[in-house]
């Protein structure tokens, strides 16, 4: 893989890992839809598992978002951005295009689930 491809995949892996832990942490928060939070965590983990491990780095700390839907909005957008980045890698990585497409789809599913966590 090229350096840019490796960097994009590593950033995607980190985002998916961080948001999965965030979703796990807010699963039982009052005012949160626990089913949507669990679905987000599962989709992030499924997407992350389709990607190679990053070559270096440490996990980011688990974030603690502000209350309400607005507190999750930046993470929803991170997941959507990650899905777009992974989808854009297809031409550059024909050997792993199917995995990247599946990871992008899982990231999109995770974003939709996370957006629903605090809709009420």
Secondary structure by P-SEA (a helix, b strand, c coil): ccaaaaaaaaaaaaaaaaaaaaaaaaccccccaaaaaaaaaaaaaaaaaacccccccccccccccccccccaaaaaaaaaaaaaaaaaaccccccaaaaaaaaaaaaaaaaaaaaacccc
